[in-house]
Amino acid sequence: MNILFIVPPVTMEERYGKLAGVGSSYPSLGLAYIAAVAEQLNHNVKVLDAAALQLSMEEVGKFIMEFDPDIVGLQTFFTTVQHCYAVASLVKKISGRTKIICGGPQATGLPEEFLKRDEIDFVVRGEGEIVFHKFLEAFEAGTGYEQIQGLCWKNGGQLIITPPAPLVINLDDVPFPAWHLFPMDKYRSPADRRGSRVIHMMTSRGCPFRCRFCATNLTFGRTYRYHSADRVIQEMKYLKERYKPDEIHFFDDIFTLNRARTLELCQKMKNEIRLPWACETRVNTVGLNLLKQMKEAGCYKISYGVESGSTRLLKLIRKDITLEQCRRAFRYTKQAGIETMGLFMLALPGETREDSFKTINFALELNPDFVQFAITAPFKGTDLYDLALNYGKILTDDPSRYTSWDIVYVPQGRTKEEILATVRTAYRKFYMRPLYMAKRLFNLRKYCLFNTYRLFKTGVKILLG
């Protein structure tokens, strides 16, 4: 069968708003894994990343007509769902026989909303490898959908939703992502250190923590699973040989959750492959010795989700960390010689103006190398959405407004204008400090000059409104 996976033509401006200049463009790991499964079954598989290739809808339509797919797969995110619908409609206009199947966080959380649309035929809930494998077998046989856990579809006017699919327990059974189907030279990460080729990997899935704003558990659940260290090294070697990246970014939600496995992985990196890398993890899963080992293995930057400088708000969003744990993690990371990125949220449910400035001042106290102050966007289907309804007003459910800069939610007692002013103040207070600016100028040699220019240009946009 001809199977086509499409990333809709979404611009950086549509995805990130005013932060487009510092937004990352990276290939879809989810589609890459599912495409690899389809290839293992000897189907004719192609990926069209219309966003990376900057294609128009007309060009997407031409590609669809030429390839004539039997199945089109779409990965859905909260911010791009309307673009997915537009592509699905285009597919059906070109070929009514082609079946469209959607997956991803939003399709998993709200399958009924997708199946209400005439152009969507099937939805995969949760992890897709096992479900999609079984779906392809049933599709060829013309029967057997009812036996597939995690699959949703329409039978006449009736929506059929089977029980959730089991998680992939042994991740080493999952094939390497099918990166050869993607335009790997088109992706960029403007805040990276080396300035050119960045490859993304995921070495674990699932998160046992309960953060109310996170949609990860919709797809990967709360059971933490991880690739063996040998498998990770094998994939890194393959990527290094084939794509010659300057660095690797690990997309794991909690890279250091299993300390023994992280230490084993670091030891193997030191012995078998030398490649700079960055990751994201939690402040309560690191220690000084572990961080030193990570540094020796090539880690140059860690992003920590701090979210708030208010203990009350950390409890409300179920972050399950303390301010002291944050202080200790940032202190240890700096002692180990690793750069830090602090990830904060402003305008959380229940957040007052005083709380916002607690967060800003806490960011200044932690003094990471970089910060991000995200404006809270409660995505429908998450716990945060329900929490936001009780602690303020959601202004719109229009997914196109859920960029990194639009105000879509206002806590009680606050206004859009005041929130925007607070965010600008946060960035100005952090990035416009004379000592900080001097340090960044001194470290310019570590970073790509063009990326540095883009970061500066975006910063000016934010500060000037």
C-alpha positions in Angstrom: 0.0 0.0 0.0 1.0 3.6 -0.5 1.1 5.3 2.9 1.7 9.0 3.3 2.4 10.9 6.5 1.9 14.7 6.3 3.1 17.5 8.5 0.8 20.4 7.6 2.1 23.6 6.1 2.4 25.7 9.3 4.6 28.7 9.4 6.9 29.6 12.4 4.7 32.8 12.8 1.5 30.7 13.1 3.1 28.3 15.6 5.1 30.7 17.8 3.7 34.2 17.2 6.1 36.9 18.2 8.6 34.2 19.3 8.9 32.9 15.8 12.5 34.0 15.7 13.5 31.7 18.5 11.2 28.9 17.7 12.6 25.5 16.8 11.9 23.6 13.6 12.4 19.9 14.1 11.1 16.6 12.6 8.2 14.8 14.1 9.5 12.0 16.2 6.0 10.5 16.4 5.6 10.2 12.7 9.1 9.0 12.3 8.4 6.1 14.6 5.1 5.2 12.9 6.6 5.5 9.4 9.3 3.0 10.5 6.7 0.5 11.6 4.9 0.8 8.2 8.2 0.3 6.4 8.9 -2.8 8.4 5.7 -4.2 7.0 7.0 -3.6 3.4 4.6 -0.8 2.5 5.6 2.1 0.2 6.0 4.9 2.7 6.6 8.6 2.2 6.7 11.6 4.6 5.8 15.1 3.4 6.9 17.7 5.9 5.2 20.7 4.3 6.1 23.0 7.2 9.9 22.3 6.9 9.7 22.5 3.1 7.6 25.7 3.3 5.1 24.3 0.8 1.8 25.8 -0.1 -1.5 23.9 0.1 -1.4 23.7 -3.7 2.0 22.1 -3.6 0.8 19.6 -1.0 -2.2 18.8 -3.2 0.1 18.1 -6.2 2.2 15.7 -4.1 -0.9 13.9 -2.9 -2.2 13.5 -6.5 1.2 12.1 -7.7 1.7 9.7 -4.9 -2.0 8.5 -4.7 -1.9 7.2 -1.1 -4.2 4.6 0.2 -3.7 5.9 3.8 -2.7 9.4 5.0 -1.5 9.8 8.6 -1.6 13.0 10.5 -0.1 13.8 13.9 -2.1 16.3 15.7 -1.0 18.9 18.2 -3.2 21.5 20.0 -1.7 24.4 18.0 -1.9 22.8 14.6 -5.2 21.0 14.6 -6.9 23.4 12.2 -4.1 22.9 9.7 -4.5 19.1 10.0 -8.2 19.5 9.3 -7.4 21.6 6.2 -5.0 18.9 4.9 -7.5 16.2 5.6 -10.2 18.0 3.6 -7.7 18.5 0.7 -6.9 14.8 0.7 -10.6 13.9 0.5 -11.2 16.3 -2.4 -8.4 14.8 -4.3 -9.1 11.1 -3.5 -12.3 10.1 -1.7 -11.1 6.5 -1.4 -8.0 7.5 0.7 -8.5 6.9 4.4 -7.2 9.4 6.9 -6.0 8.4 10.4 -5.0 10.8 13.1 -2.9 10.4 16.2 -1.1 12.6 18.8 -2.0 14.3 22.1 -5.2 16.1 21.0 -6.6 13.2 19.0 -5.9 11.0 22.0 -7.6 13.3 24.5 -10.5 14.3 22.3 -11.2 11.5 19.7 -14.9 12.3 19.5 -14.1 15.9 18.2 -12.0 14.5 15.4 -14.4 11.8 14.3 -17.3 14.3 14.1 -15.6 15.6 11.1 -16.4 14.0 7.8 -12.8 14.0 6.5 -11.4 12.0 9.5 -11.9 8.2 9.3 -9.8 6.8 12.2 -8.1 8.0 15.4 -5.3 6.3 17.2 -5.2 6.9 21.0 -1.9 6.8 22.9 1.3 5.3 21.6 0.9 4.4 18.0 3.4 1.7 17.0 1.3 -1.4 18.1 -2.0 0.1 17.2 -0.9 1.3 13.7 0.7 -2.1 13.0 -2.6 -3.9 13.8 -4.6 -1.2 11.9 -2.6 -1.8 8.7 -3.2 -5.6 8.9 -7.0 -5.0 9.5 -7.2 -2.5 6.7 -5.7 -4.9 4.2 -8.0 -7.7 5.4 -11.0 -5.4 5.4 -12.1 -6.5 8.9 -10.9 -6.8 12.5 -11.0 -3.2 13.7 -13.0 -4.2 16.7 -10.1 -6.2 18.1 -7.7 -3.3 18.0 -7.3 -1.6 21.4 -6.6 2.2 21.1 -8.4 2.6 17.7 -11.4 4.8 17.1 -13.5 5.0 13.9 -17.0 5.7 12.5 -19.4 2.9 11.5 -22.2 4.7 9.8 -23.2 7.4 12.2 -21.9 5.6 15.2 -18.6 6.4 16.9 -16.7 3.3 18.0 -14.0 3.8 20.7 -12.1 0.7 21.8 -10.4 0.4 25.2 -6.9 2.0 25.6 -4.1 0.2 24.0 -1.3 -1.3 26.2 1.9 0.7 26.3 5.1 -0.4 24.6 6.9 -1.9 27.5 10.2 -2.8 25.9 11.2 0.3 23.9 14.1 -1.5 22.3 11.5 -3.4 20.2 10.6 -0.2 18.5 12.6 0.4 15.3 14.8 3.5 14.7 12.8 6.5 13.6 12.6 6.7 9.8 14.6 9.9 9.5 15.6 9.0 6.0 12.1 10.0 4.9 12.4 13.5 6.3 14.2 16.6 4.9 16.8 16.5 7.6 18.7 19.6 6.3 15.7 21.8 6.8 15.4 21.7 10.6 17.0 24.2 13.0 17.2 25.1 16.7 18.1 28.8 17.0 19.3 28.5 20.7 21.7 25.6 20.1 25.3 25.9 20.9 27.0 24.8 17.7 24.7 26.6 15.3 24.1 24.0 12.6 22.9 20.4 12.5 20.9 19.2 15.5 19.4 15.7 15.7 16.6 14.8 18.2 16.3 11.5 20.1 13.9 10.1 22.6 15.4 7.5 25.0 12.4 7.1 27.4 8.7 7.5 27.5 6.1 8.2 30.2 6.1 10.4 33.3 5.0 9.3 36.8 4.5 12.9 38.0 1.1 14.7 38.0 1.7 18.1 36.5 -1.7 19.5 35.6 -0.5 21.5 32.6 1.3 18.6 30.8 -0.2 16.6 27.9 2.5 14.0 27.9 0.5 11.4 29.9 -2.2 11.5 27.3 0.0 9.8 24.8 2.7 8.1 26.8 0.9 7.4 30.1 2.5 7.6 33.6 4.6 4.4 33.4 8.2 5.3 32.9 10.0 3.1 30.3 13.4 3.6 28.7 15.7 2.2 26.0 18.7 0.3 27.1 22.0 2.2 27.2 23.3 -0.1 24.4 20.3 0.7 22.2 20.8 4.5 22.8 24.5 4.3 21.9 23.6 2.3 18.8 21.2 4.9 17.6 23.6 7.8 18.4 26.3 6.1 16.3 23.9 5.6 13.4 22.8 9.2 13.5 26.4 10.5 13.8 27.5 8.4 10.8 24.6 9.1 8.6 23.7 12.8 9.4 26.9 14.1 11.0 25.1 16.3 13.6 27.0 18.9 15.7 24.9 17.9 18.7 22.0 15.8 19.9 18.9 17.0 21.8 17.2 14.4 23.9 13.4 14.9 23.9 12.8 12.8 27.1 10.5 14.5 29.6 12.7 13.4 32.5 16.1 12.3 31.2 17.6 11.5 34.6 14.7 9.8 36.3 16.5 6.4 36.5 19.9 7.4 38.0 21.6 4.0 37.4 20.6 3.9 33.7 21.7 7.5 33.3 25.1 6.8 34.8 25.5 3.7 32.6 24.5 5.7 29.5 27.0 8.5 30.4 29.8 5.9 30.8 29.1 4.4 27.4 29.0 7.9 25.8 32.4 8.7 27.2 33.9 5.4 26.0 32.1 4.9 22.7 30.9 8.2 21.2 31.9 11.8 21.7 29.1 14.2 20.8 27.7 17.3 22.6 24.1 16.9 23.8 21.4 18.7 25.7 18.4 17.4 27.6 15.4 18.3 29.8 14.8 16.9 33.3 13.3 17.7 36.7 15.2 19.5 39.5 14.4 16.6 42.0 16.2 14.0 39.9 19.8 15.3 39.8 22.7 15.4 42.1 26.2 16.8 41.8 28.0 13.5 41.0 25.4 12.6 38.4 25.7 16.1 36.8 29.5 15.8 36.7 29.2 12.5 34.9 26.8 14.0 32.4 29.2 16.8 31.8 32.1 14.4 31.1 29.8 12.5 28.7 29.2 15.6 26.6 26.1 17.3 28.2 26.4 21.0 27.7 22.9 22.2 28.6 20.0 21.1 30.8 16.5 22.6 30.7 14.6 22.5 34.0 10.9 23.1 34.4 10.6 25.4 37.4 7.2 26.9 36.4 6.7 29.2 39.4 8.4 31.0 42.2 5.2 30.5 44.3 5.0 27.5 46.6 1.2 27.8 46.6 1.0 27.7 42.8 3.5 24.8 42.6 1.2 22.8 44.8 -1.9 23.9 42.8 -0.4 22.6 39.5 0.9 19.5 41.2 4.5 20.1 40.2 5.7 18.1 43.2 9.0 20.1 43.6 10.2 22.7 46.1 11.9 26.0 45.7 14.9 24.6 47.6 15.2 21.7 45.2 15.3 24.2 42.3 18.0 26.2 44.0 20.1 23.1 44.6 19.7 21.7 41.1 20.7 25.0 39.4 23.7 25.4 41.8 24.9 21.9 41.2 24.5 22.1 37.5 26.6 25.3 37.4 29.2 23.6 39.6 29.4 20.8 37.1 30.0 23.3 34.2 26.7 22.7 32.4 24.6 25.5 31.1 21.0 25.8 32.4 17.7 26.9 30.9 14.9 27.8 33.2 11.4 27.2 32.0 8.8 29.3 33.8 5.0 29.9 33.4 3.2 33.1 33.9 -0.5 33.7 34.4 -1.2 30.3 35.8 -4.7 29.6 37.3 -4.9 31.4 40.6 -1.8 33.5 39.9 -1.9 37.1 41.2 0.4 39.9 40.0 2.4 39.4 43.2 2.8 35.7 42.3 4.1 36.7 38.8 6.8 38.8 40.3 7.7 36.1 42.7 8.4 33.9 39.7 10.4 36.7 37.9 12.5 37.3 41.0 13.0 33.6 41.5 14.3 33.4 38.0 16.7 36.2 38.7 17.8 34.4 41.9 18.4 31.1 40.1 20.2 33.0 37.4 20.2 30.3 34.6 22.0 30.9 31.3 18.7 31.2 29.5 15.0 31.5 30.5 11.7 31.1 28.9 8.6 32.8 30.4 5.7 30.9 28.8 2.2 32.5 28.9 -0.2 29.9 30.2 -2.3 28.2 27.6 -4.8 25.7 29.0 -5.2 23.1 26.3 -8.6 21.4 26.1 -8.4 17.8 27.4 -5.8 18.6 30.0 -6.3 19.0 33.8 -5.1 22.5 33.5 -8.1 23.4 31.3 -10.5 22.4 34.0 -8.5 24.2 36.6 -8.4 27.3 34.5 -12.2 27.3 34.2 -12.4 27.6 38.0 -9.7 30.2 38.5 -10.3 32.7 35.6 -11.6 33.0 32.1 -10.6 31.1 29.0 -11.0 33.6 26.2 -11.0 31.3 23.2 -10.8 27.6 22.3 -9.5 28.6 18.8 -6.3 26.5 18.4 -4.8 29.1 16.0 -4.6 31.5 19.0 -2.6 29.0 21.1 0.8 30.3 20.1 3.6 31.1 22.5 2.6 34.7 22.8 -1.2 35.1 22.5 -3.2 35.6 25.6 -5.9 32.9 25.6 -6.5 32.7 29.4 -6.8 35.4 32.1 -6.7 34.5 35.8 -9.2 36.1 38.1 -8.6 39.8 38.8 -6.2 40.3 35.9 -6.3 41.6 32.4 -4.7 40.7 29.0 -2.8 44.0 28.9 -1.3 43.6 32.4 -0.2 40.0 31.7 1.6 41.1 28.5 3.2 43.9 30.3 4.3 41.5 33.0 5.8 39.1 30.5 7.8 41.9 28.8 9.0 43.0 32.2 10.1 39.5 33.0 12.2 39.2 29.8 13.6 42.7 30.3 14.6 42.2 33.9 16.4 39.0 33.1 18.0 39.6 29.7 18.8 43.3 30.0 21.0 43.0 33.1 24.4 44.6 32.3 26.4 41.7 33.9 24.3 39.1 32.0 24.7 40.9 28.7 28.5 41.1 29.2 28.7 37.4 29.9 26.6 36.6 26.8 28.8 38.8 24.6 31.9 37.0 26.0 30.4 33.6 25.2 29.4 34.6 21.6 32.1 32.4 20.2 30.2 29.3 21.4 27.1 30.2 19.3 26.3 30.6 15.7 26.4 34.3 14.8 23.2 34.2 12.7 21.3 32.4 15.5 22.5 35.0 18.0 21.2 37.8 15.7 17.8 36.0 15.5 17.6 35.7 19.3 18.5 39.4 19.7 16.0 40.5 17.1 13.2 38.5 18.7 14.1 39.9 22.1 13.8 43.5 20.8 10.3 42.6 19.4 9.2 41.3 22.8 10.5 44.3 24.7 9.0 46.8 22.3 5.7 45.0 22.1 
